[in-house]
Amino acid sequence: MSGVAVGEGSDELVCVALDGGAGETWRQCADVLSSMGSFPHPAAVRLARSVLLRYPGCLLTVVARREGGCVVGLRAAGGVVVVLVVRGAGPAR
């Protein structure tokens, strides 16, 4: 289960790394999907949004930006996808 973190309680989230070796089955049931790699800003925004659209059970995506910080995609009420840019959340790569 490389790239998968599963909590022990019923209120825990299933967190899966998109590029961490977890299979498609894990990605399909994940609550949180994150990328271990970093991407230029436009690509990070596209990836965060497309992951939420592809995996309807996913509530949150996190994609690191090469410029530093990350892009966070959230599923809001009514299926709306919200993408936030968090600057300065970690070193630039």
ABEGO torsion letter per residue (X at the ends): XBGBBBBABAABBBBBBAAAGBBAAAAAABABBBBABBBBAAAAAAAAAAAAAABAABABBBBBBAAEEBBBBBBBBGGBBBBBBBBGBEBBX
